[in-house]
Amino acid sequence: FKGFHANARMRHIGARPLDKARMSEAATVVDLLAGWGQKWVAIDVVVENLLDSCWKDAQFYYVSRHRPDIESPQAGYHFTPGTPLAVRGVLTLKW
């Protein structure tokens, strides 16, 4: 891009079925990108999770043994936390 550029991105992940008739949580995340560019250089600022939503990126429900002091495995939710509010700077050189 030449000159100033910006965009906002929203992604929504709806509730979806998991094992044992359980459902995952829905999540909506908003990202913002703004920058300036010329023929050979671009400078961008990216704000991830602009609204600081607490969301789960990957969600599962299965039987596991969470702690060694529990004798029998138990079914439960397992998840990977989503990206927290974060700001990144990006410098791109083109030649």
Buried (B, 14 or more C-beta within 10 A) or exposed (E): EEEEEEEEEEEEBEEEEBEEEBEBBEBEBBBBBBBBBEEEEBEBBBBBBBEEBEBBEEBBBEEEEEEEEEEEEEEEEEBEEBEEEEEEEEEEEEE
